[in-house]
Amino acid sequence: MHDFLKKSRRQEKRRAERSGGRRTPGSGNGIRKNDVRTDEFSFECKFTTKRSYTLRLDDLLKAEKNALLEGRTMVFEVNIAGHTYMIMTEADWEERIGVHGE
């Protein structure tokens, strides 16, 4: 198995274990698109061993659409050279921490 694929699967497995979710077999191939799902969240996982990652609006919007189609909140996980960051919309973040609009 190619090293990149191994690392990608390892990242998905780790996210599933840490979130109490399940990996999506063949994510992107079938009906379910994002990599890991819980009852509440849909995770799209990306990684690079390099020191930079290009984050594209189209990727975020696609992951968000896929999550919303399943009634879940999108979380975009990016691992850059061993450092993991979780990205979600401001509205979803504020809902989680209890901030209410004015």
N, C-alpha and C positions, 0 to 999 in steps of 0.2 A: 504494500500500500504506500502511496506517495506520502512523503513527510508532511506536506501541506494539509492533505486530507486527514491524516492522523491528528494533527494539531487542531484542526477545525472540529473534529469529532470529540476530542478531549475537552475543548472549550464548551461545546454543547452539553456534554455529559456533566461537566462541573456545574454549569448553570442549572441544569435539571435537578441535580442533587441538592444544590444550595437553595433552590427556590421551591423544592417539593413538586416539581413539574415533570413533564415527559418530553423527551426529544421527539421531533416530528420526523419520522422516517422519510428519506428522500425529499426533505423540505424543498419546495420550489418545483417539484415534479408533479405533485398531485393537487388535490383541493386545498389542503392546508399548506401554507407557504412559509411562515416564519419558523425558526429553528427549534424553539422550546415553548411549551404552553403550560400554564397553570390555569386554575379556574378564573383568575383575575387578569393575568398578564400574558402577553404574547411577546417573546423575546426574539429579536433578530441579532445574531452573533457574528461579529467580524473580528479578525485579528491580523496583525502583521508583526514580524520580527524586526521590522525597520523602525526608525525613530520618528516616522511621520505616517499619517493616514489621511487620505483625502475623503472628507465627509461631504456627501452630495445631498442636496435637498431632495432630489428625485428618489434616492434610496430611503430617506426618512419618510417621505410621503407614501411610498409603496409599502413599507413596513407598517405604517400607521393604518393605511387602508386595509391591509390583510388582517390586522388585529381587530379593527372595527367591524369587519365582516363577520367575525366570530364573537363579537360582543366582549372583547377584551381590550385592555389598555396596552399600548405598545411601549416596549422598552427596547432601545437600540443599544446593545452592548458592544463596546469596542475595546479590544486589548491591543495596546501599542507597546511593543517591546517589554511585555510582562506587567504592564500597568493597565488595570481595567477601569473603564468609565461607563456609566449607565446614563443614557440620554432619554428624556421623555419630554412631552410638550409642557409648556408652562402651566396650562390649565390643568393637566393631569397632576403635575407636581403640587400645585396649590390645593387641589382637591385632597390629596394625600395628607398635607400638613394642616388642613383646616382653614386656609385663607379664603375669605369670601370677598367677591368684587364689591366695589363701592357703588 
